[in-house]
Amino acid sequence: MKGIKTRLSLLGFLEFAVWGSYLVSMSMYLGAAGLGQQIFWFYTVQGLVSLFMPAIVGIVADRLIPAQKMMSLCHFLAGGFMIAAGWYGMDCAVSGAPVCFGTLFTLYTISVAFFMPTIGLNNSVAFNALEKAGLDTVKDFPPIRVWGTVGFICAELMVNFVSINGVTLQHSYTQFFASGIISLVLALYALTMPGCPVKKRRPGDEKQSVAEALGLNAFKLFKQKKMAIFFIFSMLLGVSLQLTNAYGTPFIEQFHKAGFSDIFAENPTALISLSQCSEALCILGIGYCLKRFGIKGVMMMAMFAWVLRFGFFGIGSTGFPGYIFLILSCIVYGVAFDFFNVSGGIYVDQQTDVKTRSSAQGLFMLMTNGIGASLGTFIAGKYIFTPRIEAPGETAQQILAGFHESWLIMAAYALVVFIAFVFIFKDDHKVKNAKGEAMLQAKEHADAGGMADA
């Protein structure tokens, strides 16, 4: 398979470019379209569909349709509905009609429901191709996976700087077109990948229950006090995951509306892209920190980094010296995101046996990116951010003050979770032996880039 690593790098680049085209910029368009009070719904639904769609699509890919074809089908549907969302936004803009929340949200939700499973399918296709080529997945996957993060960053910069008729994509429905078109290109490209096997049931094979097929048997881990506490805190920390994606760019854009004329206020998506750059770099330090401080120490670092992430937003501005705090917020995001997701996955891997390992990883993702992120985005969006930044008649300066207050409230929440974790979670597990270090390396490499959990 000549050039397979280059082909897989392009696959990952396109996969996350689809997401980066709208994830951190969509809220600015929604606000301009009169849907500022519903922003949280668009980010909440990503967690809601992640509760069941990846599991269902994964089962189909395992048993009926090869993963590369399933990935193609999902991207074809996701891209089609995302383009439909853009088309609806364009139609409203041309006709002067108000954008209906129900219509746009429905088209967007269907698109996201088919996109979210492709993140896992992308990994499956890549690992299968590397194994068929006789390559070492631990050694060869990391430089491939990091191109996913590069794709996300490039998409962010594209929507920030590219404009149509004087309006940048980050402020327009055109970002949905960009995402949809990339998704359709990827739908075709995925079909060129090496074929993935399906595991058809044979006579005499033990029949799985629905619960086992969906990985629900991993909930038995809640019987272990240590794991139950870990998963509960994972959910509480997962509350923070989507908030800066949802409200980060509208917050920075508000400085421009309040009269700040500087490079940071005018390029909010580009500024937020520093967070993903930090992600790609911070993962390099996870191995040392896990071996030196153990899972509790690393999780504490992640939790306190979320305090700083929100706190720096709460005191930052786009003018000097305030922009220093905004940049610092983007830098600590790498620790907040990577140290939590990657180290958490490693811990779950080491605390479970081979029969429940995959299900346990699914449970970890369910508690963080599913339940935690959904509840957090809904509650914080509806009851903390929206009342402070969407009140009628407020000046731009008052809205900015509302943003600052909201970020500081979230910083206080993260601080409470951090303090509770320090006193409640009792585990000083460290990677000490050669086997554990090898497992750590494999996990770090498999998650290099980190954007699969953003």
TORBA-114836 format. One line per 4 residues: number of its first residue (from 1); their letters; for each residue x, z, y negated of C-alpha. Coordinates in steps of 0.05 Angstrom, whole numbers, plus 32768, in hexadecimal, padded with zeros to 4 digits. Layout:
<tikols>
NUM = a = X Z Y ~ ...
</tikols>
This chain:
<tikols>
1 = mkgi = 8000 8000 8000 ~ 802C 7FE6 7FC9 ~ 8022 8006 7F86 ~ 7FF0 8039 7FA0
5 = ktrl = 8009 8070 7F71 ~ 8000 8043 7F35 ~ 7FBB 8030 7F4C ~ 7FA6 8078 7F56
9 = sllg = 7FC3 808B 7F12 ~ 7F95 8057 7EF2 ~ 7F5B 8071 7F1B ~ 7F66 80B8 7F00
13 = flef = 7F71 809E 7EB9 ~ 7F2E 8079 7EB9 ~ 7F0A 80B4 7EDB ~ 7F19 80E5 7EA3
17 = avwg = 7F17 80B1 7E6C ~ 7ECC 80AB 7E7D ~ 7EC5 80F6 7E6F ~ 7EF3 80FA 7E33
21 = sylv = 7ECC 80C3 7E0F ~ 7E94 80F3 7DFF ~ 7E9F 813A 7E18 ~ 7EBD 8158 7DD9
25 = smsm = 7EA0 8127 7DA6 ~ 7E58 8120 7DBC ~ 7E41 815E 7D96 ~ 7E54 813E 7D54
29 = ylga = 7E27 8102 7D62 ~ 7DEF 8130 7D79 ~ 7DF4 8158 7D39 ~ 7DF2 8119 7D0F
33 = aglg = 7DB6 8100 7D37 ~ 7D8E 813E 7D28 ~ 7D98 815F 7D6B ~ 7DC6 8197 7D55
37 = qqif = 7D98 81CC 7D70 ~ 7D99 81AC 7DB5 ~ 7DE5 81A2 7DBC ~ 7DEA 81DB 7DEE
41 = wfyt = 7DBA 81B8 7E1E ~ 7DE8 817B 7E25 ~ 7E22 81A8 7E3A ~ 7DF8 81D8 7E63
45 = vqgl = 7DDE 81A0 7E8F ~ 7E24 818F 7EA6 ~ 7E28 81D2 7EC8 ~ 7DE1 81CD 7EE3
49 = vslf = 7DEC 818A 7F06 ~ 7E2F 81A5 7F20 ~ 7E08 81D9 7F48 ~ 7DF0 81A6 7F7A
53 = mpai = 7E05 815D 7F6C ~ 7E4F 8162 7F82 ~ 7E3A 8184 7FC3 ~ 7E04 8150 7FD3
57 = vgiv = 7E2F 8114 7FC1 ~ 7E6A 8133 7FE7 ~ 7E40 8138 8026 ~ 7E2A 80EF 8020
61 = adrl = 7E73 80DA 8015 ~ 7E8A 8102 8052 ~ 7E55 80E8 8082 ~ 7E36 80A7 806A
65 = ipaq = 7E59 8081 8032 ~ 7EA5 807D 802B ~ 7EBD 80A5 7FEF ~ 7ED8 8069 7FC8
69 = kmms = 7E94 8046 7FCE ~ 7E6E 8085 7FBD ~ 7E9B 808D 7F80 ~ 7E8C 8046 7F6B
73 = lchf = 7E41 804F 7F73 ~ 7E41 8090 7F4C ~ 7E69 8071 7F13 ~ 7E3C 8034 7F12
77 = lagg = 7DFF 8061 7F09 ~ 7E22 8091 7ED9 ~ 7E3B 8058 7EAF ~ 7DF8 8034 7EAE
81 = fmia = 7DD2 8071 7E96 ~ 7E08 8083 7E63 ~ 7E03 803C 7E46 ~ 7DB8 8045 7E45
85 = agwy = 7DC1 8085 7E1D ~ 7DED 805E 7DEC ~ 7DBB 8026 7DE9 ~ 7D84 8057 7DD8
89 = gmdc = 7DAE 8076 7DA1 ~ 7DBD 8031 7D85 ~ 7D73 801E 7D86 ~ 7D62 805D 7D5F
93 = avsg = 7D99 804F 7D2D ~ 7D83 8007 7D21 ~ 7D39 8017 7D1C ~ 7D42 8057 7CF4
97 = apvc = 7D19 807E 7D27 ~ 7D2C 80C6 7D37 ~ 7D53 80D1 7D77 ~ 7D25 80F1 7DAA
101 = fgtl = 7D47 812B 7DCF ~ 7D1F 8120 7E0F ~ 7D32 80D7 7E16 ~ 7D7C 80DE 7E05
105 = ftly = 7D84 811D 7E2E ~ 7D63 80FE 7E6C ~ 7D91 80C1 7E6B ~ 7DCE 80EC 7E5F
109 = tisv = 7DBB 811E 7E95 ~ 7DB3 80E8 7ECA ~ 7DF6 80CB 7EB6 ~ 7E1A 810E 7EBA
113 = affm = 7DF8 811E 7EFD ~ 7E1A 80E2 7F1C ~ 7E5C 80EA 7EF6 ~ 7E6C 8132 7F09
117 = ptig = 7E73 8125 7F54 ~ 7EA6 80EE 7F46 ~ 7EDA 8120 7F31 ~ 7EDF 813A 7F78
121 = lnns = 7ED7 80F4 7F95 ~ 7F12 80DD 7F6B ~ 7F3E 8112 7F8C ~ 7F25 8100 7FD2
125 = vafn = 7F34 80B6 7FC7 ~ 7F79 80C6 7FAC ~ 7F8D 80F5 7FE5 ~ 7F73 80C3 8019
129 = alek = 7F9B 808A 7FFA ~ 7FDB 80B3 7FF6 ~ 7FD5 80C9 803F ~ 7FC9 8082 8056
133 = agld = 8007 806C 8031 ~ 802F 80A2 8053 ~ 803D 80C7 8012 ~ 8042 8112 8006
137 = tvkd = 8003 8129 7FE1 ~ 8025 8168 7FC7 ~ 805F 8140 7FA9 ~ 803D 80FF 7F95
141 = fppi = 7FF8 8116 7F7C ~ 800E 813E 7F3E ~ 802B 8104 7F16 ~ 7FEC 80DC 7F2A
145 = rvwg = 7FBB 8113 7F16 ~ 7FDB 811F 7ED2 ~ 7FC5 80D9 7EBE ~ 7F7E 80F3 7EC1
149 = tvgf = 7F8F 8122 7E88 ~ 7FB1 80E9 7E63 ~ 7F72 80C0 7E6B ~ 7F47 80F8 7E4F
153 = icae = 7F76 8100 7E13 ~ 7F79 80B5 7E06 ~ 7F2D 80B1 7E07 ~ 7F28 80EB 7DD6
157 = lmvn = 7F58 80C8 7DA6 ~ 7F33 8086 7DAE ~ 7EF0 80A3 7D99 ~ 7F12 80C8 7D60
161 = fvsi = 7F36 808D 7D41 ~ 7F0F 804E 7D56 ~ 7ED6 803C 7D27 ~ 7E9F 8009 7D27
165 = ngvt = 7E81 7FF5 7CE4 ~ 7EA6 802D 7CC3 ~ 7E8C 8063 7CF3 ~ 7EBA 8082 7D26
169 = lqhs = 7EA3 8086 7D6E ~ 7EA5 80D2 7D6C ~ 7E6C 80D2 7D3A ~ 7E43 809C 7D5B
173 = ytqf = 7E1B 8089 7D99 ~ 7E52 8056 7DA7 ~ 7E79 808C 7DCC ~ 7E44 8087 7E02
177 = fasg = 7E50 803C 7E07 ~ 7E9B 8049 7E0D ~ 7E92 807B 7E45 ~ 7E60 8050 7E6A
181 = iisl = 7E8B 8011 7E67 ~ 7EC8 8036 7E82 ~ 7E9B 8053 7EB9 ~ 7E84 800D 7ECE
185 = vlal = 7ECC 7FF4 7ECE ~ 7EDE 802E 7EFB ~ 7EA3 8020 7F29 ~ 7EC2 7FDC 7F38
189 = yalt = 7F09 7FF6 7F3B ~ 7EF7 802D 7F6D ~ 7EE4 7FF7 7F9F ~ 7F2C 7FE0 7FA1
193 = mpgc = 7F44 8023 7FBB ~ 7F57 802D 8005 ~ 7F1B 803C 8031 ~ 7F0A 8085 803D
197 = pvkk = 7EF1 809B 8082 ~ 7EAC 80B8 808E ~ 7E9F 80F0 80BF ~ 7E64 80D9 80E8
201 = rrpg = 7E45 810C 8116 ~ 7E51 80FF 815F ~ 7E29 8116 819D ~ 7E3E 815C 81AE
205 = dekq = 7E56 816E 8168 ~ 7E3E 81B1 8150 ~ 7E04 81A7 8120 ~ 7E0D 81C5 80DA
209 = svae = 7DD6 81E9 80B6 ~ 7DC3 81D2 8070 ~ 7DE3 8211 8054 ~ 7E25 8202 8078
213 = algl = 7E24 81B9 8061 ~ 7E1B 81CF 8019 ~ 7E51 8204 801F ~ 7E20 823E 8013
217 = nafk = 7E3F 8266 804C ~ 7E76 8277 801B ~ 7E47 82A8 7FFA ~ 7E58 82D7 8034
221 = lfkq = 7E97 82E5 800C ~ 7E6E 8310 7FDE ~ 7E6D 8344 8016 ~ 7EB7 8351 8005
225 = kkma = 7EB8 837D 7FC7 ~ 7EF9 835F 7FAD ~ 7EE0 8317 7FB3 ~ 7E9C 8329 7F97
229 = iffi = 7EBC 8347 7F59 ~ 7EEA 830B 7F52 ~ 7EB0 82D9 7F56 ~ 7E86 8301 7F24
233 = fsml = 7EBF 8302 7EF2 ~ 7ECA 82B8 7EFF ~ 7E82 82AC 7EEA ~ 7E8A 82D8 7EAC
237 = lgvs = 7EC8 82B2 7E98 ~ 7EA7 8270 7EA8 ~ 7E77 827F 7E6F ~ 7EAE 8269 7E3F
241 = lqlt = 7EC0 8226 7E5F ~ 7E94 81F5 7E3A ~ 7E8A 8216 7DF6 ~ 7EC5 81F8 7DD2
245 = nayg = 7EB4 81B4 7DEF ~ 7E6D 81BC 7DD4 ~ 7E7B 81DA 7D8F ~ 7EC6 81CF 7D82
249 = tpfi = 7EC1 818B 7D60 ~ 7E82 819B 7D37 ~ 7EA5 81D9 7D1E ~ 7EE3 81B3 7D08
253 = eqfh = 7EB9 817B 7CEB ~ 7E94 81AF 7CC1 ~ 7ED2 81BB 7C97 ~ 7ECF 8172 7C81
257 = kagf = 7E86 817C 7C6E ~ 7E9A 81BA 7C47 ~ 7ECB 8193 7C1D ~ 7F0C 8199 7C44
261 = sdif = 7F30 8156 7C3F ~ 7F69 8159 7C70 ~ 7F80 8139 7CB0 ~ 7F64 8170 7CDD
265 = aenp = 7F1E 8171 7CBF ~ 7F19 8126 7CC3 ~ 7F31 8120 7D0C ~ 7F0F 8158 7D34
269 = tali = 7F12 8135 7D78 ~ 7F5D 8127 7D6F ~ 7F69 8170 7D5E ~ 7F43 8188 7D9B
273 = slsq = 7F6C 8159 7DC7 ~ 7FA7 8188 7DBD ~ 7F81 81B7 7DED ~ 7F88 8184 7E25
277 = csea = 7FD1 8179 7E14 ~ 7FDC 81C4 7E1B ~ 7FB7 81C2 7E5E ~ 7FE7 818F 7E7B
281 = lcil = 8023 81BA 7E66 ~ 800A 8200 7E76 ~ 7FFF 81F1 7EC0 ~ 804B 81EF 7EC8
285 = gigy = 804F 823A 7EBD ~ 8019 824F 7EEE ~ 8048 8253 7F2A ~ 8079 8282 7F09
289 = clkr = 8042 82AE 7EEC ~ 801D 82B5 7F2E ~ 805B 82CA 7F52 ~ 8070 82F9 7F1A
293 = fgik = 802E 8318 7F05 ~ 7FFD 830B 7F3E ~ 7FB6 82F1 7F3A ~ 7F9E 832C 7F10
297 = gvmm = 7FD5 8322 7EDC ~ 7FC9 82D7 7ED7 ~ 7F7E 82DF 7ED2 ~ 7F88 8313 7E9B
301 = mamf = 7FB3 82E1 7E76 ~ 7F7B 82AD 7E7C ~ 7F46 82DD 7E65 ~ 7F6E 82F5 7E28
305 = awvl = 7F7E 82AC 7E18 ~ 7F33 82A0 7E12 ~ 7F31 82DA 7DE0 ~ 7F66 82B7 7DB8
309 = rfgf = 7F46 8272 7DC1 ~ 7F05 828A 7DA1 ~ 7F27 82BB 7D71 ~ 7F55 8286 7D53
313 = fgig = 7F19 8259 7D48 ~ 7EF6 8294 7D28 ~ 7F2B 829C 7CF2 ~ 7F46 8254 7CEE
317 = stgf = 7F3A 821C 7CBC ~ 7F54 81D6 7CB2 ~ 7F7A 81E9 7C73 ~ 7FBD 820C 7C70
321 = pgyi = 7FCA 823F 7C8E ~ 7F88 823F 7CB4 ~ 7F98 8200 7CDC ~ 7FD0 8227 7CFE
325 = flil = 7F9B 8252 7D20 ~ 7F75 8214 7D36 ~ 7FB4 81F7 7D55 ~ 7FC4 823A 7D76
329 = sciv = 7F7D 823A 7D93 ~ 7F8B 81F6 7DB3 ~ 7FCE 820E 7DCE ~ 7FB2 824D 7DF0
333 = ygva = 7F7A 8223 7E0F ~ 7FAC 820A 7E43 ~ 7FB7 8252 7E5A ~ 7F6D 8263 7E55
337 = fdff = 7F56 8227 7E7F ~ 7F8F 821A 7EB0 ~ 7FA2 8262 7EC0 ~ 7F5A 8271 7ED0
341 = nvsg = 7F46 8233 7EF8 ~ 7F86 8225 7F1D ~ 7F9B 826C 7F2D ~ 7F53 827D 7F40
345 = giyv = 7F52 8243 7F71 ~ 7F94 825A 7F8F ~ 7F7B 82A1 7F97 ~ 7F3B 828A 7FBA
349 = dqqt = 7F65 825E 7FE8 ~ 7F92 8297 7FFC ~ 7F59 82C9 8007 ~ 7F30 829E 8036
353 = dvkt = 7F39 8281 807B ~ 7F3A 8237 808C ~ 7EF1 8237 80A2 ~ 7ED7 824E 805E
357 = rssa = 7F0E 8236 8030 ~ 7EEB 81F7 8017 ~ 7EA9 821B 800F ~ 7ECB 8253 7FEA
361 = qglf = 7EEA 8222 7FB9 ~ 7EA5 8204 7FAF ~ 7E8A 824A 7FA1 ~ 7EC1 8257 7F6E
365 = mlmt = 7EAE 8216 7F4A ~ 7E64 8228 7F50 ~ 7E6F 826C 7F2F ~ 7E9B 8251 7EF7
369 = ngig = 7E89 820A 7EE5 ~ 7E42 820F 7F00 ~ 7E20 8252 7EF4 ~ 7E52 826F 7EC2
373 = aslg = 7E59 8231 7E96 ~ 7E0E 8221 7E98 ~ 7DF8 8267 7E85 ~ 7E2F 826F 7E52
377 = tfia = 7E22 822E 7E2E ~ 7DD6 8239 7E2E ~ 7DD7 8282 7E17 ~ 7E10 827B 7DE5
381 = gkyi = 7DF7 8238 7DCB ~ 7DAF 824E 7DC3 ~ 7DB8 8295 7DAA ~ 7DFD 8298 7D8A
385 = ftpr = 7E10 8254 7D6E ~ 7DCE 8230 7D5E ~ 7DAF 8268 7D33 ~ 7DEF 826D 7D0A
389 = ieap = 7DFF 8223 7CFF ~ 7DBB 8201 7D00 ~ 7D93 822E 7CD1 ~ 7D6C 8203 7C9E
393 = geta = 7D85 8200 7C57 ~ 7DCA 821D 7C64 ~ 7E06 8202 7C3D ~ 7E43 81E4 7C60
397 = qqil = 7E69 8224 7C4F ~ 7E32 824F 7C6E ~ 7E33 8225 7CAD ~ 7E7E 822D 7CB1
401 = agfh = 7E75 8279 7CAB ~ 7E42 8274 7CE4 ~ 7E74 8250 7D10 ~ 7EAA 8284 7D01
405 = eswl = 7E7B 82BC 7D12 ~ 7E66 829A 7D53 ~ 7EAE 8290 7D6A ~ 7EBE 82D9 7D5B
409 = imaa = 7E81 82EF 7D84 ~ 7E9B 82C7 7DBF ~ 7EE1 82E4 7DB4 ~ 7EC2 832A 7DB9
413 = yalv = 7E9D 8316 7DF9 ~ 7EDE 82FC 7E18 ~ 7F01 833C 7E04 ~ 7ECC 8367 7E26
417 = vfia = 7ED3 833D 7E66 ~ 7F1F 8345 7E62 ~ 7F1C 8390 7E5B ~ 7EE9 8397 7E93
421 = fvfi = 7F14 836C 7EC1 ~ 7F51 8397 7EB3 ~ 7F2E 83D5 7ECC ~ 7F00 83BA 7F03
425 = fkdd = 7F27 8384 7F28 ~ 7F59 83A3 7F58 ~ 7F88 8370 7F76 ~ 7FD3 8367 7F69
429 = hkvk = 7FDB 832E 7F9A ~ 801A 8305 7F8D ~ 8036 82C7 7FAD ~ 8073 82E1 7FD1
433 = nakg = 8080 82BC 8011 ~ 8095 8274 801D ~ 8051 8261 8038 ~ 802F 827E 7FFB
437 = eaml = 805F 825A 7FCC ~ 8053 8218 7FF0 ~ 8008 8222 7FE9 ~ 8010 8232 7FA0
441 = qake = 8038 81F3 7F94 ~ 8004 81C9 7FB8 ~ 7FCC 81E8 7F8E ~ 7FF0 81DF 7F4D
445 = hada = 7FFE 8196 7F5D ~ 7FB8 8188 7F73 ~ 7F9C 81A4 7F32 ~ 7FD2 8189 7F04
449 = ggma = 7FB1 8172 7EC4 ~ 7F76 81A2 7ECD ~ 7F41 8176 7EAE ~ 7F16 8175 7EEC
453 = da = 7EFC 81B9 7ED7 ~ 7EF4 81AD 7E8C
</tikols>
